[in-house]
């Protein structure tokens, strides 16, 4: 639509954690495929939108409009291979 930025275009995918290791790669791949991407992160120069799971006031702006969303999985415990006896 005229006057719409790519991050607000229909079919936009929000990438949460877009300045991190996995999120940066996902966003780059979506760009390479020509898909509109809204990068969201707690900080970092590559984020188009501020987002923090701990701050619910940041949620509406990030989630308004996009039809897809991805977030890297956060590991909450060490993998079995890394546990020490």
PyMOL Python script that loads the backbone (N, CA, C, O; Angstrom):
from pymol import cmd

cmd.read_pdbstr("""\
ATOM      1  N   UNK A   1       0.835  -1.188   0.000  1.00  0.00           N
ATOM      2  CA  UNK A   1       0.000   0.000   0.000  1.00  0.00           C
ATOM      3  C   UNK A   1       0.870   1.237   0.000  1.00  0.00           C
ATOM      4  O   UNK A   1       1.929   1.237   0.628  1.00  0.00           O
ATOM      5  N   UNK A   2       0.452   2.308  -0.694  1.00  0.00           N
ATOM      6  CA  UNK A   2       1.229   3.538  -0.713  1.00  0.00           C
ATOM      7  C   UNK A   2       1.407   4.081   0.692  1.00  0.00           C
ATOM      8  O   UNK A   2       0.470   4.085   1.490  1.00  0.00           O
ATOM      9  N   UNK A   3       2.631   4.544   0.994  1.00  0.00           N
ATOM     10  CA  UNK A   3       2.917   5.124   2.295  1.00  0.00           C
ATOM     11  C   UNK A   3       3.137   4.086   3.391  1.00  0.00           C
ATOM     12  O   UNK A   3       3.277   4.439   4.562  1.00  0.00           O
ATOM     13  N   UNK A   4       3.166   2.828   3.021  1.00  0.00           N
ATOM     14  CA  UNK A   4       3.370   1.769   4.000  1.00  0.00           C
ATOM     15  C   UNK A   4       4.820   1.314   3.941  1.00  0.00           C
ATOM     16  O   UNK A   4       5.336   1.011   2.865  1.00  0.00           O
ATOM     17  N   UNK A   5       5.471   1.264   5.084  1.00  0.00           N
ATOM     18  CA  UNK A   5       6.846   0.788   5.092  1.00  0.00           C
ATOM     19  C   UNK A   5       6.836  -0.730   4.961  1.00  0.00           C
ATOM     20  O   UNK A   5       5.836  -1.369   5.289  1.00  0.00           O
ATOM     21  N   UNK A   6       7.942  -1.321   4.483  1.00  0.00           N
ATOM     22  CA  UNK A   6       7.976  -2.778   4.357  1.00  0.00           C
ATOM     23  C   UNK A   6       7.666  -3.493   5.675  1.00  0.00           C
ATOM     24  O   UNK A   6       7.088  -4.579   5.659  1.00  0.00           O
ATOM     25  N   UNK A   7       8.038  -2.907   6.808  1.00  0.00           N
ATOM     26  CA  UNK A   7       7.791  -3.545   8.104  1.00  0.00           C
ATOM     27  C   UNK A   7       6.320  -3.511   8.499  1.00  0.00           C
ATOM     28  O   UNK A   7       5.927  -4.153   9.472  1.00  0.00           O
ATOM     29  N   UNK A   8       5.498  -2.763   7.747  1.00  0.00           N
ATOM     30  CA  UNK A   8       4.065  -2.689   8.018  1.00  0.00           C
ATOM     31  C   UNK A   8       3.232  -3.279   6.887  1.00  0.00           C
ATOM     32  O   UNK A   8       2.003  -3.251   6.949  1.00  0.00           O
ATOM     33  N   UNK A   9       3.880  -3.809   5.862  1.00  0.00           N
ATOM     34  CA  UNK A   9       3.180  -4.335   4.695  1.00  0.00           C
ATOM     35  C   UNK A   9       2.392  -5.596   5.039  1.00  0.00           C
ATOM     36  O   UNK A   9       2.725  -6.307   5.988  1.00  0.00           O
ATOM     37  N   UNK A  10       1.351  -5.865   4.265  1.00  0.00           N
ATOM     38  CA  UNK A  10       0.611  -7.120   4.470  1.00  0.00           C
ATOM     39  C   UNK A  10       1.557  -8.321   4.371  1.00  0.00           C
ATOM     40  O   UNK A  10       2.448  -8.349   3.523  1.00  0.00           O
ATOM     41  N   UNK A  11       1.356  -9.298   5.234  1.00  0.00           N
ATOM     42  CA  UNK A  11       2.217 -10.475   5.233  1.00  0.00           C
ATOM     43  C   UNK A  11       3.506 -10.302   6.005  1.00  0.00           C
ATOM     44  O   UNK A  11       4.379 -11.168   5.956  1.00  0.00           O
ATOM     45  N   UNK A  12       3.641  -9.187   6.722  1.00  0.00           N
ATOM     46  CA  UNK A  12       4.860  -8.929   7.481  1.00  0.00           C
ATOM     47  C   UNK A  12       5.103  -9.997   8.533  1.00  0.00           C
ATOM     48  O   UNK A  12       4.175 -10.459   9.198  1.00  0.00           O
ATOM     49  N   UNK A  13       6.351 -10.378   8.670  1.00  0.00           N
ATOM     50  CA  UNK A  13       6.772 -11.314   9.707  1.00  0.00           C
ATOM     51  C   UNK A  13       7.550 -10.549  10.766  1.00  0.00           C
ATOM     52  O   UNK A  13       8.512  -9.849  10.448  1.00  0.00           O
ATOM     53  N   UNK A  14       7.142 -10.678  12.021  1.00  0.00           N
ATOM     54  CA  UNK A  14       7.890 -10.092  13.131  1.00  0.00           C
ATOM     55  C   UNK A  14       8.927 -11.109  13.574  1.00  0.00           C
ATOM     56  O   UNK A  14       8.609 -12.277  13.796  1.00  0.00           O
ATOM     57  N   UNK A  15      10.156 -10.665  13.700  1.00  0.00           N
ATOM     58  CA  UNK A  15      11.217 -11.517  14.220  1.00  0.00           C
ATOM     59  C   UNK A  15      11.606 -10.961  15.586  1.00  0.00           C
ATOM     60  O   UNK A  15      12.242  -9.911  15.685  1.00  0.00           O
ATOM     61  N   UNK A  16      11.216 -11.677  16.636  1.00  0.00           N
ATOM     62  CA  UNK A  16      11.583 -11.286  17.994  1.00  0.00           C
ATOM     63  C   UNK A  16      13.020 -11.716  18.251  1.00  0.00           C
ATOM     64  O   UNK A  16      13.430 -12.806  17.851  1.00  0.00           O
ATOM     65  N   UNK A  17      13.779 -10.862  18.914  1.00  0.00           N
ATOM     66  CA  UNK A  17      15.188 -11.172  19.141  1.00  0.00           C
ATOM     67  C   UNK A  17      16.009 -11.012  17.876  1.00  0.00           C
ATOM     68  O   UNK A  17      16.981 -11.738  17.665  1.00  0.00           O
ATOM     69  N   UNK A  18      15.622 -10.062  17.033  1.00  0.00           N
ATOM     70  CA  UNK A  18      16.232  -9.910  15.707  1.00  0.00           C
ATOM     71  C   UNK A  18      17.683  -9.455  15.717  1.00  0.00           C
ATOM     72  O   UNK A  18      18.347  -9.517  14.683  1.00  0.00           O
ATOM     73  N   UNK A  19      18.194  -9.000  16.858  1.00  0.00           N
ATOM     74  CA  UNK A  19      19.595  -8.594  16.910  1.00  0.00           C
ATOM     75  C   UNK A  19      20.479  -9.695  17.483  1.00  0.00           C
ATOM     76  O   UNK A  19      21.696  -9.531  17.573  1.00  0.00           O
ATOM     77  N   UNK A  20      19.875 -10.814  17.871  1.00  0.00           N
ATOM     78  CA  UNK A  20      20.636 -11.942  18.412  1.00  0.00           C
ATOM     79  C   UNK A  20      21.144 -12.859  17.319  1.00  0.00           C
ATOM     80  O   UNK A  20      20.884 -12.642  16.135  1.00  0.00           O
ATOM     81  N   UNK A  21      21.865 -13.879  17.727  1.00  0.00           N
ATOM     82  CA  UNK A  21      22.492 -14.806  16.785  1.00  0.00           C
ATOM     83  C   UNK A  21      21.482 -15.465  15.844  1.00  0.00           C
ATOM     84  O   UNK A  21      21.659 -15.422  14.627  1.00  0.00           O
ATOM     85  N   UNK A  22      20.437 -16.068  16.384  1.00  0.00           N
ATOM     86  CA  UNK A  22      19.455 -16.761  15.541  1.00  0.00           C
ATOM     87  C   UNK A  22      18.513 -15.791  14.849  1.00  0.00           C
ATOM     88  O   UNK A  22      18.253 -15.921  13.652  1.00  0.00           O
ATOM     89  N   UNK A  23      17.998 -14.815  15.598  1.00  0.00           N
ATOM     90  CA  UNK A  23      17.046 -13.864  15.033  1.00  0.00           C
ATOM     91  C   UNK A  23      17.613 -13.080  13.863  1.00  0.00           C
ATOM     92  O   UNK A  23      16.910 -12.815  12.887  1.00  0.00           O
ATOM     93  N   UNK A  24      18.879 -12.711  13.959  1.00  0.00           N
ATOM     94  CA  UNK A  24      19.535 -11.975  12.866  1.00  0.00           C
ATOM     95  C   UNK A  24      19.548 -12.818  11.596  1.00  0.00           C
ATOM     96  O   UNK A  24      19.323 -12.306  10.500  1.00  0.00           O
ATOM     97  N   UNK A  25      19.814 -14.111  11.751  1.00  0.00           N
ATOM     98  CA  UNK A  25      19.865 -15.014  10.590  1.00  0.00           C
ATOM     99  C   UNK A  25      18.477 -15.231   9.988  1.00  0.00           C
ATOM    100  O   UNK A  25      18.320 -15.261   8.768  1.00  0.00           O
ATOM    101  N   UNK A  26      17.480 -15.381  10.847  1.00  0.00           N
ATOM    102  CA  UNK A  26      16.106 -15.553  10.359  1.00  0.00           C
ATOM    103  C   UNK A  26      15.674 -14.312   9.585  1.00  0.00           C
ATOM    104  O   UNK A  26      15.120 -14.427   8.491  1.00  0.00           O
ATOM    105  N   UNK A  27      15.922 -13.127  10.140  1.00  0.00           N
ATOM    106  CA  UNK A  27      15.533 -11.878   9.468  1.00  0.00           C
ATOM    107  C   UNK A  27      16.245 -11.731   8.125  1.00  0.00           C
ATOM    108  O   UNK A  27      15.636 -11.314   7.140  1.00  0.00           O
ATOM    109  N   UNK A  28      17.521 -12.068   8.085  1.00  0.00           N
ATOM    110  CA  UNK A  28      18.279 -11.974   6.832  1.00  0.00           C
ATOM    111  C   UNK A  28      17.716 -12.924   5.771  1.00  0.00           C
ATOM    112  O   UNK A  28      17.634 -12.572   4.594  1.00  0.00           O
ATOM    113  N   UNK A  29      17.335 -14.119   6.193  1.00  0.00           N
ATOM    114  CA  UNK A  29      16.772 -15.091   5.244  1.00  0.00           C
ATOM    115  C   UNK A  29      15.431 -14.615   4.700  1.00  0.00           C
ATOM    116  O   UNK A  29      15.157 -14.742   3.507  1.00  0.00           O
ATOM    117  N   UNK A  30      14.596 -14.066   5.581  1.00  0.00           N
ATOM    118  CA  UNK A  30      13.305 -13.529   5.131  1.00  0.00           C
ATOM    119  C   UNK A  30      13.516 -12.373   4.150  1.00  0.00           C
ATOM    120  O   UNK A  30      12.804 -12.264   3.152  1.00  0.00           O
ATOM    121  N   UNK A  31      14.500 -11.508   4.440  1.00  0.00           N
ATOM    122  CA  UNK A  31      14.845 -10.422   3.508  1.00  0.00           C
ATOM    123  C   UNK A  31      15.248 -10.999   2.153  1.00  0.00           C
ATOM    124  O   UNK A  31      14.798 -10.528   1.109  1.00  0.00           O
ATOM    125  N   UNK A  32      16.096 -12.019   2.181  1.00  0.00           N
ATOM    126  CA  UNK A  32      16.584 -12.629   0.938  1.00  0.00           C
ATOM    127  C   UNK A  32      15.441 -13.223   0.121  1.00  0.00           C
ATOM    128  O   UNK A  32      15.505 -13.275  -1.107  1.00  0.00           O
ATOM    129  N   UNK A  33      14.392 -13.672   0.819  1.00  0.00           N
ATOM    130  CA  UNK A  33      13.226 -14.218   0.134  1.00  0.00           C
ATOM    131  C   UNK A  33      12.262 -13.128  -0.337  1.00  0.00           C
ATOM    132  O   UNK A  33      11.252 -13.413  -0.980  1.00  0.00           O
ATOM    133  N   UNK A  34      12.588 -11.878  -0.007  1.00  0.00           N
ATOM    134  CA  UNK A  34      11.748 -10.759  -0.430  1.00  0.00           C
ATOM    135  C   UNK A  34      10.517 -10.547   0.434  1.00  0.00           C
ATOM    136  O   UNK A  34       9.573  -9.877   0.014  1.00  0.00           O
ATOM    137  N   UNK A  35      10.516 -11.113   1.640  1.00  0.00           N
ATOM    138  CA  UNK A  35       9.365 -10.965   2.537  1.00  0.00           C
ATOM    139  C   UNK A  35       9.537  -9.754   3.441  1.00  0.00           C
ATOM    140  O   UNK A  35      10.654  -9.455   3.864  1.00  0.00           O
ATOM    141  N   UNK A  36       8.451  -9.052   3.743  1.00  0.00           N
ATOM    142  CA  UNK A  36       8.554  -7.903   4.641  1.00  0.00           C
ATOM    143  C   UNK A  36       8.829  -8.363   6.073  1.00  0.00           C
ATOM    144  O   UNK A  36       8.192  -9.294   6.566  1.00  0.00           O
ATOM    145  N   UNK A  37       9.782  -7.703   6.735  1.00  0.00           N
ATOM    146  CA  UNK A  37      10.225  -8.100   8.067  1.00  0.00           C
ATOM    147  C   UNK A  37      10.175  -6.914   9.012  1.00  0.00           C
ATOM    148  O   UNK A  37      10.616  -5.817   8.667  1.00  0.00           O
ATOM    149  N   UNK A  38       9.639  -7.133  10.199  1.00  0.00           N
ATOM    150  CA  UNK A  38       9.742  -6.154  11.287  1.00  0.00           C
ATOM    151  C   UNK A  38      10.667  -6.757  12.326  1.00  0.00           C
ATOM    152  O   UNK A  38      10.338  -7.763  12.955  1.00  0.00           O
ATOM    153  N   UNK A  39      11.821  -6.142  12.502  1.00  0.00           N
ATOM    154  CA  UNK A  39      12.805  -6.619  13.465  1.00  0.00           C
ATOM    155  C   UNK A  39      12.493  -6.041  14.839  1.00  0.00           C
ATOM    156  O   UNK A  39      12.343  -4.828  14.991  1.00  0.00           O
ATOM    157  N   UNK A  40      12.397  -6.905  15.827  1.00  0.00           N
ATOM    158  CA  UNK A  40      12.082  -6.459  17.182  1.00  0.00           C
ATOM    159  C   UNK A  40      13.118  -7.008  18.154  1.00  0.00           C
ATOM    160  O   UNK A  40      13.527  -8.166  18.066  1.00  0.00           O
ATOM    161  N   UNK A  41      13.533  -6.150  19.084  1.00  0.00           N
ATOM    162  CA  UNK A  41      14.552  -6.545  20.037  1.00  0.00           C
ATOM    163  C   UNK A  41      14.539  -5.581  21.216  1.00  0.00           C
ATOM    164  O   UNK A  41      13.976  -4.490  21.130  1.00  0.00           O
ATOM    165  N   UNK A  42      15.163  -5.990  22.317  1.00  0.00           N
ATOM    166  CA  UNK A  42      15.290  -5.090  23.466  1.00  0.00           C
ATOM    167  C   UNK A  42      16.226  -3.947  23.151  1.00  0.00           C
ATOM    168  O   UNK A  42      16.132  -2.891  23.775  1.00  0.00           O
ATOM    169  N   UNK A  43      17.112  -4.123  22.215  1.00  0.00           N
ATOM    170  CA  UNK A  43      18.071  -3.085  21.853  1.00  0.00           C
ATOM    171  C   UNK A  43      18.856  -3.509  20.637  1.00  0.00           C
ATOM    172  O   UNK A  43      18.642  -4.587  20.082  1.00  0.00           O
ATOM    173  N   UNK A  44      19.757  -2.657  20.233  1.00  0.00           N
ATOM    174  CA  UNK A  44      20.582  -2.980  19.077  1.00  0.00           C
ATOM    175  C   UNK A  44      20.190  -2.133  17.879  1.00  0.00           C
ATOM    176  O   UNK A  44      19.016  -1.831  17.666  1.00  0.00           O
ATOM    177  N   UNK A  45      21.180  -1.764  17.117  1.00  0.00           N
ATOM    178  CA  UNK A  45      20.968  -0.879  15.973  1.00  0.00           C
ATOM    179  C   UNK A  45      20.146  -1.526  14.866  1.00  0.00           C
ATOM    180  O   UNK A  45      19.534  -0.819  14.065  1.00  0.00           O
ATOM    181  N   UNK A  46      20.119  -2.857  14.803  1.00  0.00           N
ATOM    182  CA  UNK A  46      19.404  -3.550  13.731  1.00  0.00           C
ATOM    183  C   UNK A  46      17.919  -3.720  14.004  1.00  0.00           C
ATOM    184  O   UNK A  46      17.190  -4.197  13.134  1.00  0.00           O
ATOM    185  N   UNK A  47      17.455  -3.348  15.176  1.00  0.00           N
ATOM    186  CA  UNK A  47      16.039  -3.531  15.518  1.00  0.00           C
ATOM    187  C   UNK A  47      15.231  -2.338  15.033  1.00  0.00           C
ATOM    188  O   UNK A  47      15.581  -1.191  15.311  1.00  0.00           O
ATOM    189  N   UNK A  48      14.144  -2.606  14.304  1.00  0.00           N
ATOM    190  CA  UNK A  48      13.284  -1.521  13.848  1.00  0.00           C
ATOM    191  C   UNK A  48      12.261  -1.153  14.915  1.00  0.00           C
ATOM    192  O   UNK A  48      11.697  -0.059  14.890  1.00  0.00           O
ATOM    193  N   UNK A  49      12.021  -2.074  15.862  1.00  0.00           N
ATOM    194  CA  UNK A  49      11.009  -1.870  16.887  1.00  0.00           C
ATOM    195  C   UNK A  49      11.514  -2.429  18.211  1.00  0.00           C
ATOM    196  O   UNK A  49      12.070  -3.526  18.254  1.00  0.00           O
ATOM    197  N   UNK A  50      11.322  -1.676  19.289  1.00  0.00           N
ATOM    198  CA  UNK A  50      11.719  -2.157  20.614  1.00  0.00           C
ATOM    199  C   UNK A  50      10.688  -3.159  21.119  1.00  0.00           C
ATOM    200  O   UNK A  50       9.482  -2.928  21.042  1.00  0.00           O
ATOM    201  N   UNK A  51      11.195  -4.286  21.641  1.00  0.00           N
ATOM    202  CA  UNK A  51      10.331  -5.310  22.211  1.00  0.00           C
ATOM    203  C   UNK A  51      11.047  -5.964  23.382  1.00  0.00           C
ATOM    204  O   UNK A  51      12.229  -6.296  23.298  1.00  0.00           O
ATOM    205  N   UNK A  52      10.311  -6.146  24.478  1.00  0.00           N
ATOM    206  CA  UNK A  52      10.859  -6.810  25.651  1.00  0.00           C
ATOM    207  C   UNK A  52       9.747  -7.638  26.283  1.00  0.00           C
ATOM    208  O   UNK A  52       8.705  -7.097  26.655  1.00  0.00           O
ATOM    209  N   UNK A  53       9.962  -8.958  26.409  1.00  0.00           N
ATOM    210  CA  UNK A  53       8.944  -9.829  27.008  1.00  0.00           C
ATOM    211  C   UNK A  53       8.546  -9.335  28.394  1.00  0.00           C
ATOM    212  O   UNK A  53       7.393  -9.487  28.796  1.00  0.00           O
ATOM    213  N   UNK A  54       9.493  -8.742  29.131  1.00  0.00           N
ATOM    214  CA  UNK A  54       9.227  -8.300  30.496  1.00  0.00           C
ATOM    215  C   UNK A  54       8.499  -6.959  30.564  1.00  0.00           C
ATOM    216  O   UNK A  54       8.080  -6.538  31.643  1.00  0.00           O
ATOM    217  N   UNK A  55       8.346  -6.295  29.437  1.00  0.00           N
ATOM    218  CA  UNK A  55       7.683  -4.987  29.409  1.00  0.00           C
ATOM    219  C   UNK A  55       6.479  -5.044  28.471  1.00  0.00           C
ATOM    220  O   UNK A  55       6.614  -4.845  27.264  1.00  0.00           O
ATOM    221  N   UNK A  56       5.303  -5.317  29.035  1.00  0.00           N
ATOM    222  CA  UNK A  56       4.096  -5.498  28.220  1.00  0.00           C
ATOM    223  C   UNK A  56       3.707  -4.252  27.433  1.00  0.00           C
ATOM    224  O   UNK A  56       2.929  -4.354  26.484  1.00  0.00           O
ATOM    225  N   UNK A  57       4.217  -3.093  27.792  1.00  0.00           N
ATOM    226  CA  UNK A  57       3.897  -1.881  27.033  1.00  0.00           C
ATOM    227  C   UNK A  57       4.538  -1.903  25.653  1.00  0.00           C
ATOM    228  O   UNK A  57       4.129  -1.139  24.778  1.00  0.00           O
ATOM    229  N   UNK A  58       5.533  -2.759  25.435  1.00  0.00           N
ATOM    230  CA  UNK A  58       6.183  -2.845  24.115  1.00  0.00           C
ATOM    231  C   UNK A  58       5.478  -3.824  23.183  1.00  0.00           C
ATOM    232  O   UNK A  58       5.769  -3.849  21.987  1.00  0.00           O
ATOM    233  N   UNK A  59       4.560  -4.626  23.707  1.00  0.00           N
ATOM    234  CA  UNK A  59       3.907  -5.659  22.908  1.00  0.00           C
ATOM    235  C   UNK A  59       2.974  -5.133  21.829  1.00  0.00           C
ATOM    236  O   UNK A  59       3.073  -5.598  20.693  1.00  0.00           O
ATOM    237  N   UNK A  60       2.066  -4.187  22.109  1.00  0.00           N
ATOM    238  CA  UNK A  60       1.093  -3.772  21.079  1.00  0.00           C
ATOM    239  C   UNK A  60       1.733  -3.242  19.801  1.00  0.00           C
ATOM    240  O   UNK A  60       1.284  -3.574  18.704  1.00  0.00           O
ATOM    241  N   UNK A  61       2.766  -2.431  19.925  1.00  0.00           N
ATOM    242  CA  UNK A  61       3.410  -1.858  18.738  1.00  0.00           C
ATOM    243  C   UNK A  61       4.014  -2.942  17.862  1.00  0.00           C
ATOM    244  O   UNK A  61       3.916  -2.883  16.636  1.00  0.00           O
ATOM    245  N   UNK A  62       4.632  -3.923  18.484  1.00  0.00           N
ATOM    246  CA  UNK A  62       5.285  -4.997  17.733  1.00  0.00           C
ATOM    247  C   UNK A  62       4.270  -5.910  17.060  1.00  0.00           C
ATOM    248  O   UNK A  62       4.471  -6.342  15.925  1.00  0.00           O
ATOM    249  N   UNK A  63       3.196  -6.198  17.752  1.00  0.00           N
ATOM    250  CA  UNK A  63       2.248  -7.191  17.250  1.00  0.00           C
ATOM    251  C   UNK A  63       1.099  -6.614  16.431  1.00  0.00           C
ATOM    252  O   UNK A  63       0.273  -7.372  15.921  1.00  0.00           O
ATOM    253  N   UNK A  64       1.026  -5.296  16.293  1.00  0.00           N
ATOM    254  CA  UNK A  64      -0.032  -4.672  15.498  1.00  0.00           C
ATOM    255  C   UNK A  64       0.261  -4.843  14.012  1.00  0.00           C
ATOM    256  O   UNK A  64       1.252  -4.318  13.504  1.00  0.00           O
ATOM    257  N   UNK A  65      -0.591  -5.569  13.328  1.00  0.00           N
ATOM    258  CA  UNK A  65      -0.479  -5.674  11.879  1.00  0.00           C
ATOM    259  C   UNK A  65       0.132  -6.930  11.309  1.00  0.00           C
ATOM    260  O   UNK A  65      -0.461  -7.514  10.402  1.00  0.00           O
ATOM    261  N   UNK A  66       1.278  -7.388  11.779  1.00  0.00           N
ATOM    262  CA  UNK A  66       1.903  -8.549  11.145  1.00  0.00           C
ATOM    263  C   UNK A  66       1.028  -9.797  11.200  1.00  0.00           C
ATOM    264  O   UNK A  66       0.193  -9.959  12.090  1.00  0.00           O
ATOM    265  N   UNK A  67       1.243 -10.664  10.230  1.00  0.00           N
ATOM    266  CA  UNK A  67       0.476 -11.903  10.183  1.00  0.00           C
ATOM    267  C   UNK A  67       1.311 -13.118  10.563  1.00  0.00           C
ATOM    268  O   UNK A  67       0.795 -14.231  10.659  1.00  0.00           O
ATOM    269  N   UNK A  68       2.610 -12.897  10.777  1.00  0.00           N
ATOM    270  CA  UNK A  68       3.503 -13.993  11.155  1.00  0.00           C
ATOM    271  C   UNK A  68       4.465 -13.494  12.230  1.00  0.00           C
ATOM    272  O   UNK A  68       4.793 -12.309  12.289  1.00  0.00           O
ATOM    273  N   UNK A  69       4.908 -14.418  13.075  1.00  0.00           N
ATOM    274  CA  UNK A  69       5.843 -14.041  14.128  1.00  0.00           C
ATOM    275  C   UNK A  69       6.761 -15.217  14.413  1.00  0.00           C
ATOM    276  O   UNK A  69       6.327 -16.369  14.414  1.00  0.00           O
ATOM    277  N   UNK A  70       8.023 -14.924  14.652  1.00  0.00           N
ATOM    278  CA  UNK A  70       8.968 -15.966  15.026  1.00  0.00           C
ATOM    279  C   UNK A  70       9.816 -15.472  16.178  1.00  0.00           C
ATOM    280  O   UNK A  70      10.121 -14.283  16.275  1.00  0.00           O
ATOM    281  N   UNK A  71      10.190 -16.383  17.042  1.00  0.00           N
ATOM    282  CA  UNK A  71      11.025 -16.068  18.189  1.00  0.00           C
ATOM    283  C   UNK A  71      11.979 -17.216  18.423  1.00  0.00           C
ATOM    284  O   UNK A  71      11.560 -18.374  18.440  1.00  0.00           O
ATOM    285  N   UNK A  72      13.273 -16.916  18.604  1.00  0.00           N
ATOM    286  CA  UNK A  72      14.206 -17.995  18.917  1.00  0.00           C
ATOM    287  C   UNK A  72      13.798 -18.671  20.224  1.00  0.00           C
ATOM    288  O   UNK A  72      13.264 -18.025  21.126  1.00  0.00           O
ATOM    289  N   UNK A  73      14.050 -19.954  20.317  1.00  0.00           N
ATOM    290  CA  UNK A  73      13.753 -20.697  21.534  1.00  0.00           C
ATOM    291  C   UNK A  73      14.797 -20.379  22.588  1.00  0.00           C
ATOM    292  O   UNK A  73      15.999 -20.401  22.323  1.00  0.00           O
ATOM    293  N   UNK A  74      14.326 -20.089  23.763  1.00  0.00           N
ATOM    294  CA  UNK A  74      15.244 -19.814  24.865  1.00  0.00           C
ATOM    295  C   UNK A  74      15.396 -21.091  25.687  1.00  0.00           C
ATOM    296  O   UNK A  74      14.416 -21.627  26.205  1.00  0.00           O
ATOM    297  N   UNK A  75      16.607 -21.561  25.798  1.00  0.00           N
ATOM    298  CA  UNK A  75      16.871 -22.759  26.593  1.00  0.00           C
ATOM    299  C   UNK A  75      16.932 -22.351  28.056  1.00  0.00           C
ATOM    300  O   UNK A  75      17.693 -21.458  28.428  1.00  0.00           O
ATOM    301  N   UNK A  76      16.141 -22.997  28.872  1.00  0.00           N
ATOM    302  CA  UNK A  76      16.080 -22.631  30.285  1.00  0.00           C
ATOM    303  C   UNK A  76      16.912 -23.545  31.166  1.00  0.00           C
ATOM    304  O   UNK A  76      17.112 -23.246  32.343  1.00  0.00           O
ATOM    305  N   UNK A  77      17.396 -24.641  30.629  1.00  0.00           N
ATOM    306  CA  UNK A  77      18.256 -25.526  31.404  1.00  0.00           C
ATOM    307  C   UNK A  77      19.326 -26.089  30.491  1.00  0.00           C
ATOM    308  O   UNK A  77      19.136 -26.159  29.276  1.00  0.00           O
ATOM    309  N   UNK A  78      20.438 -26.487  31.061  1.00  0.00           N
ATOM    310  CA  UNK A  78      21.516 -27.030  30.215  1.00  0.00           C
ATOM    311  C   UNK A  78      21.069 -28.297  29.493  1.00  0.00           C
ATOM    312  O   UNK A  78      20.258 -29.066  30.009  1.00  0.00           O
ATOM    313  N   UNK A  79      21.599 -28.503  28.312  1.00  0.00           N
ATOM    314  CA  UNK A  79      21.287 -29.732  27.588  1.00  0.00           C
ATOM    315  C   UNK A  79      21.896 -30.915  28.330  1.00  0.00           C
ATOM    316  O   UNK A  79      22.880 -30.747  29.050  1.00  0.00           O
ATOM    317  N   UNK A  80      21.330 -32.105  28.167  1.00  0.00           N
ATOM    318  CA  UNK A  80      21.876 -33.274  28.874  1.00  0.00           C
ATOM    319  C   UNK A  80      23.353 -33.504  28.602  1.00  0.00           C
ATOM    320  O   UNK A  80      24.072 -33.980  29.480  1.00  0.00           O
ATOM    321  N   UNK A  81      23.812 -33.180  27.418  1.00  0.00           N
ATOM    322  CA  UNK A  81      25.205 -33.394  27.071  1.00  0.00           C
ATOM    323  C   UNK A  81      26.140 -32.458  27.843  1.00  0.00           C
ATOM    324  O   UNK A  81      27.320 -32.765  28.010  1.00  0.00           O
ATOM    325  N   UNK A  82      25.628 -31.333  28.308  1.00  0.00           N
ATOM    326  CA  UNK A  82      26.473 -30.358  28.984  1.00  0.00           C
ATOM    327  C   UNK A  82      26.383 -30.457  30.504  1.00  0.00           C
ATOM    328  O   UNK A  82      27.121 -29.767  31.207  1.00  0.00           O
ATOM    329  N   UNK A  83      25.510 -31.288  31.013  1.00  0.00           N
ATOM    330  CA  UNK A  83      25.403 -31.445  32.468  1.00  0.00           C
ATOM    331  C   UNK A  83      26.609 -32.171  33.025  1.00  0.00           C
ATOM    332  O   UNK A  83      27.143 -33.103  32.424  1.00  0.00           O
ATOM    333  N   UNK A  84      27.009 -31.721  34.166  1.00  0.00           N
ATOM    334  CA  UNK A  84      28.140 -32.371  34.830  1.00  0.00           C
ATOM    335  C   UNK A  84      27.628 -33.285  35.926  1.00  0.00           C
ATOM    336  O   UNK A  84      26.623 -32.988  36.571  1.00  0.00           O
ATOM    337  N   UNK A  85      28.315 -34.396  36.137  1.00  0.00           N
ATOM    338  CA  UNK A  85      27.869 -35.333  37.190  1.00  0.00           C
ATOM    339  C   UNK A  85      27.993 -34.731  38.578  1.00  0.00           C
ATOM    340  O   UNK A  85      27.662 -35.385  39.566  1.00  0.00           O
TER     341      UNK A  85
END
""", "prot")
cmd.dss("prot")
cmd.show_as("cartoon", "prot")
cmd.util.cbc("prot")
cmd.orient("prot")
